[in-house]
């Protein structure tokens, strides 16, 4: 395994999956795909989830089949669920608004509060894209955004806490090391929120990366 190529492949996959929240959209990320997808990176992408779709997209860009500001609809990440709707015009029903607004205003930044929020029907209806979808809906109620930021900070902190503990507890692989390296800025942002325990876990992750060949 080429660790450097794997790290680049993971970064390109993250761009591919998050295009809908990147300023400039496909026009911004497509040149990055074309310029950075070396043969070694393509090889790593083949074994990654949705990697083959990204490879096909890159091939389409290089051949001229797809313009540099677009993507073939069949290759849209998440089945095109996020791109088929303008994220600035998402409309919630009155019932959904009632549920989400009450939950945001009464959110407690701890595991119990997060579990309650993630159990909301509206959140579950949006599936894995609930953060982007609900944030887009809040364009209509910007007064909720500061409290929404607390929800997302708590969600990211616990998500990364669980991820870091799982990584440390399992056998080390080059691919996992590469993923940790790509995600390290997030770990450095959120793990300190857990105090000494978080700082200790962050130190273990740094040691994890330093053992890369």
Secondary structure, 3 states (H helix, E strand, C coil): CCHHHHHHHHHHHHHHHHHHHCCCCHHHHHHHHHHHCCHHHHHHHCCCCCHHHHHHHHHHHHHCCCCCCCCCHHHCHHHHCCCCCCCCCCCCCHHHHHHHHHHHHCCCCCHHHHHHHHCCHHHHHHHHHHHHHHHHHHHHHHHHHHHHHHHHHHHHHHHHHHHHHHHHHCCCCHHHHHHHHHHHHHHHHHHHHHHHHHHHHHHHHHHHHHCCC
